[in-house]
Amino acid sequence: MGRSKLVNRQDSMLKNASYLMLANVASLILVMGSSILLARNLSLDALGAYRIVTMYSATYTVILSMQFQNSILYFTTSEPALKKEWLGHSLGLFALLGLISACSFSALALALASLIPSDIADLLVIYGPVTGFRTFLLVVPIVSLGVGHPKFAIIQSVLYGVLQVGGYVLVVSRLPTVGMLIAVDTVSSFFASLLGFWWAGAQLKGMGLKIREFIPSRQKLRKQFVYSVWLAVASVIKTIGGSADRILASALLAQAVFGLYTTAALENPLIGVVLSSFVVALIPTLAKSFRTGDMDDFWKNWHQSILVCGLLLFPLMWFSVLWSREVLGLVYGEKFGQASSVFLLYSITPIFRCGSFQTVLRAIGETRYHPIAALVSMVCSIAAAFCGFKIWGMPGLAGGALTGYLSYNAIIIYFMQSRFGLSVWKLAGCEPTLKALWMTGIPVIPCLVCKLYLPAISDGWLMLITISIYVITYGIVVGNSESTVALFKSTFNLTGKTRS
């Protein structure tokens, strides 16, 4: 009976995770679409101003939310008898946080108006309501999971994205100004928040929750703060460190050049989708191996995940490196071709990300190292971005972002070595990473030959030919490796492995 309950819980976790991943994928597609639309239709000055405003708004949302959404997930799971009360508390709390976020963001922009350009300060002031609505939206997927309707997370993401993109289409065809874009953001986020609040409130009232139970509880807030404080510190540091190059760029570059930089500083959007999918299945497996003391199985499963993630992510990386200028010009417009070096540097981030080193620490319960790694990463990223800009300009800023990833991984590997006493080669996952680079790099050779010796063909046809050659060669290389084929099958059946 106990084993049956465990299987049901794991099935439920995987199902919920899949719904949230679908919501993230839907949101990702719509965000990419809106980014392309704005890049192609706005002037570089307007695009730069809009990117500055949205960047600071997103960072502020992370800081003010205090990672309370993660603590709600924890307490609704660890205290199932109080699940309804926690969900009601969370809805009221994030409604309050949304109001505080909207008012304080605008007030902070007014207070700092003398330190920033007047046009940016005005835009930041009127962006306060959007910041508040988006802060509230963080809790709706959690409530939808808590009440057993995870599909609503997908509905809300799609609705919000469609409203936003539809508004952008109308605006850029009639009055393409930053003020009108902010108006679209305000309206779309308001309706998405209103729908989410109404639906979540109705679901909880239907479960018997009284109005007074939607008022945030001081006792619950204290428990949340104790749980979330270190996660929040690490998250804020990591967010600032991960955005260090963009924050510096907003201060060092003209608005038009900043618009170029932020559009080209595009990380492979599949990274988050692929890694989150593997982490959901991998952490229970690693945790089980660690509890039973089977460390050979522990490292084998982790290295297999690195190899498969590399085989999935590196092909797009190689293609982006090979066609960086052409991809930027084709997707966003010819004016962005001059920032291709930034896009090229951001294209190689999968090498640093596919290891997902923090997953190992989470699996063994050593999360206290994350704030330290995040702090070191932030310092290294800011220093490298500033020095790189002074020496190489825009590519130097992007180099600072890569330095942040590298230093974060290095600190976690150091902690892992002090914990396990194994070689850096094994802890860094060098062997599976190099194998994935080799297997995905071989098909690049005929593609490079085509690019060099077929110059008379247009870029569009040449890219189509090289994609076809790459896919065929990749299939031959991977398909002829029986161990790799078996690895793909076993990894994609990892969810079944967690049930046994």
C-alpha positions as CSV (number, residue, x, y, z in Angstrom):
1,M,0.0,0.0,0.0
2,G,2.8,2.4,0.9
3,R,4.6,1.6,-2.3
4,S,1.4,2.3,-4.3
5,K,1.0,5.7,-2.6
6,L,4.7,6.5,-3.4
7,V,4.1,5.7,-7.1
8,N,0.9,7.9,-7.1
9,R,2.8,10.8,-5.6
10,Q,5.6,10.5,-8.2
11,D,3.1,10.2,-11.0
12,S,1.4,13.3,-9.8
13,M,4.7,15.2,-9.5
14,L,5.7,14.3,-13.0
15,K,2.3,15.2,-14.4
16,N,2.3,18.5,-12.6
17,A,5.8,19.3,-13.8
18,S,4.9,18.4,-17.3
19,Y,2.0,20.9,-17.2
20,L,4.2,23.6,-15.8
21,M,6.8,22.9,-18.5
22,L,4.1,23.1,-21.2
23,A,3.1,26.5,-19.7
24,N,6.7,27.6,-19.8
25,V,7.1,26.4,-23.4
26,A,3.9,28.3,-24.4
27,S,5.1,31.4,-22.7
28,L,8.6,31.0,-24.2
29,I,7.2,30.8,-27.8
30,L,5.0,33.9,-27.3
31,V,7.8,35.9,-25.7
32,M,10.1,35.0,-28.6
33,G,7.4,36.0,-31.0
34,S,7.0,39.4,-29.3
35,S,10.7,39.9,-29.1
36,I,11.1,39.4,-32.9
37,L,8.1,41.6,-33.6
38,L,9.5,44.5,-31.5
39,A,13.0,44.1,-32.9
40,R,11.8,44.3,-36.5
41,N,9.4,47.2,-36.0
42,L,10.8,49.5,-33.4
43,S,13.7,52.0,-33.7
44,L,16.9,51.0,-31.8
45,D,16.4,53.9,-29.4
46,A,12.8,52.9,-28.6
47,L,13.8,49.2,-28.3
48,G,16.7,50.1,-26.0
49,A,14.5,52.2,-23.8
50,Y,11.8,49.5,-23.5
51,R,14.4,46.8,-22.8
52,I,15.9,48.9,-19.9
53,V,12.4,49.4,-18.3
54,T,11.5,45.7,-18.6
55,M,14.9,44.5,-17.3
56,Y,14.7,46.6,-14.1
57,S,11.0,45.6,-13.6
58,A,11.9,41.9,-13.9
59,T,14.8,42.2,-11.4
60,Y,12.6,44.1,-9.0
61,T,9.9,41.4,-9.1
62,V,12.5,38.7,-8.2
63,I,13.8,40.8,-5.3
64,L,10.3,41.7,-3.8
65,S,8.8,38.2,-4.2
66,M,11.4,36.8,-1.7
67,Q,11.1,33.4,-3.2
68,F,7.8,33.0,-1.2
69,Q,6.3,31.0,-4.1
70,N,8.8,28.2,-3.4
71,S,8.1,28.3,0.3
72,I,4.4,27.9,-0.5
73,L,5.1,24.8,-2.5
74,Y,7.1,23.4,0.4
75,F,4.5,24.1,3.1
76,T,1.5,22.9,1.1
77,T,3.4,19.6,0.7
78,S,4.9,19.3,4.2
79,E,1.6,20.4,6.0
80,P,-1.1,18.7,3.9
81,A,-3.7,19.2,6.7
82,L,-3.3,23.0,6.3
83,K,-3.1,23.0,2.5
84,K,-6.2,25.1,1.9
85,E,-5.2,27.6,4.5
86,W,-1.7,27.9,3.0
87,L,-3.2,28.4,-0.5
88,G,-5.6,31.1,0.7
89,H,-2.8,32.8,2.6
90,S,-0.6,32.7,-0.5
91,L,-3.3,34.3,-2.7
92,G,-3.8,37.1,-0.2
93,L,-0.1,37.5,0.3
94,F,0.8,37.9,-3.4
95,A,-2.1,40.2,-4.0
96,L,-0.6,42.4,-1.2
97,L,2.9,42.0,-2.7
98,G,1.6,43.0,-6.1
99,L,0.2,46.2,-4.6
100,I,3.4,46.9,-2.7
101,S,5.5,46.2,-5.8
102,A,3.4,48.5,-8.0
103,C,3.6,51.4,-5.6
104,S,7.2,51.0,-4.5
105,F,8.6,50.5,-8.0
106,S,7.0,53.8,-9.2
107,A,8.1,55.5,-6.0
108,L,11.7,54.3,-6.3
109,A,11.8,55.5,-9.9
110,L,10.6,58.9,-8.8
111,A,13.2,59.0,-6.0
112,L,16.0,58.1,-8.4
113,A,14.8,60.3,-11.2
114,S,17.7,62.7,-10.8
115,L,20.2,59.9,-11.3
116,I,18.8,58.5,-14.5
117,P,17.7,60.0,-17.9
118,S,14.4,61.7,-17.5
119,D,12.7,59.8,-20.3
120,I,13.7,56.4,-18.7
121,A,12.6,57.7,-15.3
122,D,9.1,58.6,-16.7
123,L,8.8,55.2,-18.3
124,L,9.8,53.4,-15.1
125,V,7.2,55.3,-13.1
126,I,4.3,54.3,-15.3
127,Y,5.6,50.7,-15.5
128,G,4.8,50.2,-11.8
129,P,1.4,48.7,-12.3
130,V,2.8,46.1,-14.7
131,T,5.5,45.2,-12.1
132,G,2.7,44.7,-9.5
133,F,0.5,42.6,-11.8
134,R,3.4,40.3,-12.8
135,T,4.4,39.9,-9.1
136,F,0.9,38.6,-8.4
137,L,1.0,36.2,-11.4
138,L,3.8,34.3,-9.8
139,V,1.4,32.6,-7.4
140,V,-1.4,31.5,-9.8
141,P,0.4,28.4,-11.2
142,I,1.1,27.3,-7.6
143,V,-2.5,27.6,-6.6
144,S,-3.6,25.8,-9.8
145,L,-1.3,22.9,-8.8
146,G,-2.6,23.0,-5.2
147,V,-6.3,22.8,-6.1
148,G,-5.6,20.0,-8.7
149,H,-6.1,22.0,-11.9
150,P,-2.6,22.4,-13.3
151,K,-4.0,22.9,-16.8
152,F,-5.0,26.4,-15.8
153,A,-1.3,27.4,-15.7
154,I,-1.2,26.7,-19.4
155,I,-4.4,28.6,-20.1
156,Q,-3.2,31.6,-18.2
157,S,0.2,31.7,-19.9
158,V,-1.3,31.4,-23.3
159,L,-4.0,34.0,-22.6
160,Y,-1.5,36.5,-21.2
161,G,0.9,35.9,-24.2
162,V,-1.8,36.2,-26.8
163,L,-3.2,39.4,-25.3
164,Q,0.3,40.9,-25.2
165,V,1.4,39.8,-28.7
166,G,-2.0,40.9,-30.1
167,G,-1.6,44.3,-28.5
168,Y,2.0,44.6,-29.9
169,V,0.8,43.8,-33.4
170,L,-1.8,46.6,-33.2
171,V,0.6,49.1,-31.7
172,V,3.6,48.6,-34.0
173,S,1.3,48.9,-37.1
174,R,-0.2,52.2,-35.9
175,L,1.8,54.0,-33.2
176,P,5.1,52.2,-32.3
177,T,6.1,54.1,-29.2
178,V,7.4,52.8,-25.9
179,G,4.5,54.4,-24.1
180,M,2.0,52.4,-26.2
181,L,3.9,49.2,-25.5
182,I,3.7,49.9,-21.8
183,A,0.0,50.4,-22.2
184,V,-0.3,47.0,-23.8
185,D,1.7,45.4,-21.0
186,T,-0.5,47.1,-18.4
187,V,-3.8,46.0,-20.0
188,S,-2.7,42.4,-20.8
189,S,-1.1,41.8,-17.3
190,F,-4.2,43.4,-15.6
191,F,-6.6,41.0,-17.4
192,A,-4.4,38.0,-16.8
193,S,-4.1,38.9,-13.1
194,L,-7.8,39.5,-12.8
195,L,-8.7,36.2,-14.4
196,G,-6.1,34.4,-12.2
197,F,-7.3,36.0,-9.0
198,W,-11.0,35.3,-9.8
199,W,-10.4,31.7,-10.8
200,A,-8.1,30.9,-7.9
201,G,-10.3,32.6,-5.3
202,A,-13.4,30.8,-6.7
203,Q,-11.6,27.4,-6.5
204,L,-10.5,28.0,-2.9
205,K,-14.0,29.3,-1.8
206,G,-15.4,26.2,-3.4
207,M,-13.1,24.1,-1.1
208,G,-14.7,25.8,1.9
209,L,-12.2,28.6,2.5
210,K,-13.7,31.6,4.3
211,I,-12.9,35.2,3.3
212,R,-10.8,35.9,6.5
213,E,-8.5,33.0,5.5
214,F,-7.3,34.9,2.5
215,I,-5.8,37.5,4.8
216,P,-2.0,36.8,5.2
217,S,-1.2,35.3,8.5
218,R,1.8,36.6,10.6
219,Q,2.6,33.2,11.8
220,K,2.7,31.8,8.3
221,L,4.8,34.8,7.1
222,R,7.4,34.1,9.8
223,K,7.6,30.5,8.8
224,Q,7.9,31.5,5.1
225,F,10.6,34.0,5.9
226,V,12.7,31.5,7.8
227,Y,12.4,29.0,5.0
228,S,12.9,31.5,2.1
229,V,15.5,33.9,3.3
230,W,18.6,32.0,2.0
231,L,16.9,31.0,-1.2
232,A,15.9,34.6,-1.7
233,V,19.4,35.9,-1.0
234,A,20.8,33.3,-3.5
235,S,18.1,34.1,-6.0
236,V,18.6,37.9,-5.8
237,I,22.4,37.6,-6.1
238,K,22.1,35.1,-9.0
239,T,19.6,37.3,-10.8
240,I,21.8,40.4,-10.4
241,G,24.9,38.4,-11.4
242,G,23.1,36.8,-14.4
243,S,22.0,40.3,-15.6
244,A,25.3,42.0,-14.7
245,D,26.3,42.5,-18.4
246,R,22.9,44.0,-19.2
247,I,22.8,46.2,-16.1
248,L,26.3,47.5,-17.0
249,A,25.3,47.8,-20.7
250,S,22.3,50.0,-19.7
251,A,24.7,52.4,-17.9
252,L,27.7,52.2,-20.4
253,L,25.9,52.1,-23.8
254,A,23.6,54.5,-25.6
255,Q,20.0,53.4,-25.8
256,A,20.2,52.4,-29.4
257,V,23.3,50.3,-28.8
258,F,21.7,48.8,-25.7
259,G,18.8,47.7,-27.8
260,L,21.3,46.0,-30.1
261,Y,23.1,44.3,-27.2
262,T,20.0,43.0,-25.4
263,T,18.5,41.5,-28.5
264,A,21.8,39.8,-29.5
265,A,22.5,38.6,-25.9
266,L,20.1,35.8,-26.3
267,E,20.6,32.5,-24.5
268,N,19.4,29.3,-26.2
269,P,15.7,29.2,-25.1
270,L,15.8,25.4,-25.2
271,I,18.3,25.3,-22.3
272,G,15.7,26.0,-19.6
273,V,13.1,23.6,-21.1
274,V,15.6,20.7,-21.5
275,L,17.3,21.2,-18.1
276,S,14.1,21.6,-16.2
277,S,12.7,18.4,-17.8
278,F,15.8,16.4,-16.8
279,V,16.0,17.9,-13.3
280,V,12.5,16.8,-12.4
281,A,13.3,13.1,-13.2
282,L,17.0,13.2,-12.2
283,I,16.8,14.6,-8.6
284,P,14.7,11.7,-7.2
285,T,17.0,9.2,-8.8
286,L,20.2,10.9,-7.5
287,A,18.7,11.3,-4.0
288,K,17.7,7.6,-3.9
289,S,21.3,6.5,-4.9
290,F,22.8,8.9,-2.3
291,R,20.5,7.6,0.5
292,T,21.4,4.0,-0.4
293,G,25.1,4.7,-0.7
294,D,25.3,3.6,-4.3
295,M,27.6,6.4,-5.5
296,D,28.6,4.5,-8.7
297,D,25.0,4.7,-9.8
298,F,24.8,8.3,-8.6
299,W,27.6,9.5,-10.8
300,K,26.6,7.3,-13.7
301,N,23.1,8.8,-13.8
302,W,24.4,12.3,-13.6
303,H,27.0,11.8,-16.3
304,Q,24.3,10.2,-18.5
305,S,22.1,13.3,-18.1
306,I,25.0,15.6,-19.1
307,L,25.6,13.5,-22.2
308,V,22.0,13.5,-23.3
309,C,21.5,17.2,-22.5
310,G,24.6,17.9,-24.6
311,L,23.4,15.8,-27.5
312,L,20.1,17.8,-27.4
313,L,21.5,21.3,-26.9
314,F,24.9,21.3,-28.7
315,P,23.5,21.0,-32.3
316,L,21.7,24.3,-32.0
317,M,24.9,25.8,-30.4
318,W,27.1,24.7,-33.3
319,F,24.6,26.1,-35.8
320,S,24.3,29.4,-34.0
321,V,28.1,29.7,-33.9
322,L,28.4,28.8,-37.6
323,W,25.6,31.2,-38.7
324,S,25.6,33.9,-35.9
325,R,25.4,36.9,-38.2
326,E,23.0,35.4,-40.6
327,V,20.6,34.1,-37.9
328,L,20.4,37.5,-36.3
329,G,19.8,39.2,-39.6
330,L,17.2,36.6,-40.7
331,V,15.3,36.6,-37.4
332,Y,15.6,40.2,-36.1
333,G,16.7,42.2,-39.1
334,E,19.9,43.2,-40.9
335,K,20.6,46.0,-38.4
336,F,21.4,43.5,-35.7
337,G,24.1,41.7,-37.7
338,Q,26.7,44.1,-36.2
339,A,26.1,42.5,-32.8
340,S,26.7,38.9,-34.0
341,S,29.8,38.5,-31.8
342,V,27.6,38.9,-28.7
343,F,25.1,36.4,-30.1
344,L,28.0,34.0,-30.8
345,L,29.3,34.2,-27.3
346,Y,25.9,33.6,-25.8
347,S,25.4,30.7,-28.1
348,I,28.1,28.7,-26.3
349,T,26.5,28.9,-22.9
350,P,25.1,25.3,-23.2
351,I,28.7,24.1,-22.5
352,F,28.5,25.6,-19.1
353,R,24.8,24.9,-18.4
354,C,24.3,21.2,-19.4
355,G,26.1,20.0,-16.3
356,S,23.4,21.6,-14.0
357,F,25.9,21.2,-11.1
358,Q,23.5,22.7,-8.6
359,T,21.2,19.6,-9.2
360,V,23.8,17.4,-7.4
361,L,23.8,19.6,-4.3
362,R,20.0,19.8,-4.2
363,A,19.9,16.0,-4.5
364,I,22.2,15.5,-1.4
365,G,20.6,18.4,0.5
366,E,23.6,20.7,0.5
367,T,21.7,23.9,-0.7
368,R,23.5,26.2,1.7
369,Y,26.4,26.5,-0.8
370,H,24.2,28.2,-3.4
371,P,24.4,31.7,-1.9
372,I,28.2,31.5,-1.7
373,A,28.5,30.3,-5.3
374,A,26.0,32.9,-6.5
375,L,27.9,35.7,-4.7
376,V,31.3,34.7,-6.2
377,S,29.7,34.4,-9.6
378,M,28.2,37.8,-9.4
379,V,31.5,39.5,-8.4
380,C,33.4,37.7,-11.1
381,S,30.7,38.5,-13.7
382,I,30.6,42.2,-12.9
383,A,34.4,42.5,-12.8
384,A,34.8,40.6,-16.1
385,A,32.0,42.4,-17.9
386,F,33.4,45.8,-16.9
387,C,37.0,45.0,-17.8
388,G,35.9,43.2,-20.9
389,F,33.9,46.2,-22.1
390,K,36.9,48.5,-21.6
391,I,39.1,46.3,-23.7
392,W,36.8,44.7,-26.3
393,G,33.5,46.7,-26.2
394,M,30.2,44.8,-26.5
395,P,31.8,41.3,-26.9
396,G,33.6,42.0,-23.6
397,L,30.3,42.5,-21.8
398,A,29.1,39.1,-23.1
399,G,32.3,37.6,-21.9
400,G,31.4,38.7,-18.4
401,A,28.2,36.7,-18.5
402,L,30.2,33.6,-19.6
403,T,32.7,34.2,-16.7
404,G,29.8,34.3,-14.3
405,Y,28.6,30.8,-15.5
406,L,32.2,29.5,-15.3
407,S,32.9,30.8,-11.8
408,Y,29.5,29.5,-10.5
409,N,30.3,26.0,-11.7
410,A,33.9,26.2,-10.4
411,I,32.7,27.1,-6.8
412,I,30.1,24.3,-6.8
413,I,32.7,21.8,-8.1
414,Y,35.1,23.0,-5.3
415,F,32.4,22.3,-2.7
416,M,31.6,18.9,-4.3
417,Q,35.3,18.0,-4.2
418,S,35.5,18.9,-0.5
419,R,32.4,16.7,0.1
420,F,33.3,13.7,-2.0
421,G,37.0,13.9,-2.5
422,L,36.9,12.9,-6.2
423,S,38.9,14.2,-9.1
424,V,37.8,17.5,-10.7
425,W,37.6,15.6,-14.1
426,K,34.8,13.4,-12.7
427,L,33.1,16.1,-10.7
428,A,33.1,18.6,-13.6
429,G,31.5,16.0,-16.0
430,C,34.3,16.5,-18.5
431,E,34.1,13.1,-20.1
432,P,30.4,13.3,-21.1
433,T,30.6,16.9,-22.0
434,L,33.6,16.3,-24.4
435,K,31.9,13.3,-25.8
436,A,28.8,15.3,-26.6
437,L,30.9,18.1,-28.1
438,W,32.7,15.6,-30.3
439,M,29.6,13.7,-31.5
440,T,27.7,16.9,-32.3
441,G,30.8,18.6,-33.7
442,I,31.6,16.1,-36.4
443,P,28.6,17.1,-38.5
444,V,29.8,20.7,-38.4
445,I,32.7,19.8,-40.7
446,P,30.7,19.2,-44.0
447,C,28.5,22.2,-43.1
448,L,31.6,24.4,-42.8
449,V,32.9,23.1,-46.1
450,C,29.6,24.1,-47.8
451,K,29.6,27.5,-46.2
452,L,33.2,28.2,-47.5
453,Y,32.9,26.7,-51.0
454,L,29.3,27.5,-52.0
455,P,29.4,31.3,-51.7
456,A,27.2,31.9,-54.7
457,I,24.1,30.5,-53.0
458,S,21.9,32.9,-50.9
459,D,22.3,32.7,-47.2
460,G,18.7,31.2,-46.8
461,W,19.4,28.3,-49.2
462,L,22.8,27.8,-47.8
463,M,21.5,27.5,-44.2
464,L,18.8,25.1,-45.4
465,I,21.4,22.9,-47.1
466,T,23.7,22.9,-44.1
467,I,20.8,22.1,-41.7
468,S,20.0,19.1,-43.9
469,I,23.6,17.9,-44.0
470,Y,23.9,18.4,-40.3
471,V,20.7,16.4,-39.5
472,I,21.8,13.5,-41.8
473,T,25.4,13.4,-40.5
474,Y,24.2,13.7,-36.9
475,G,21.8,10.9,-37.4
476,I,24.6,8.7,-38.8
477,V,27.0,9.5,-36.0
478,V,24.5,9.1,-33.1
479,G,22.6,6.2,-34.8
480,N,25.8,4.1,-35.3
481,S,26.6,4.4,-31.6
482,E,24.7,1.6,-29.9
483,S,25.6,2.9,-26.5
484,T,24.3,6.4,-27.3
485,V,21.0,5.0,-28.7
486,A,20.5,2.9,-25.6
487,L,21.4,5.9,-23.5
488,F,18.7,8.0,-25.1
489,K,16.1,5.2,-24.5
490,S,17.1,4.7,-20.9
491,T,17.2,8.4,-20.1
492,F,13.8,9.1,-21.6
493,N,12.5,6.2,-19.5
494,L,14.0,7.7,-16.4
495,T,10.5,8.7,-15.1
496,G,9.7,5.0,-15.1
497,K,12.9,4.3,-13.2
498,T,11.8,6.6,-10.4
499,R,8.8,4.5,-9.8
500,S,10.7,1.3,-9.0
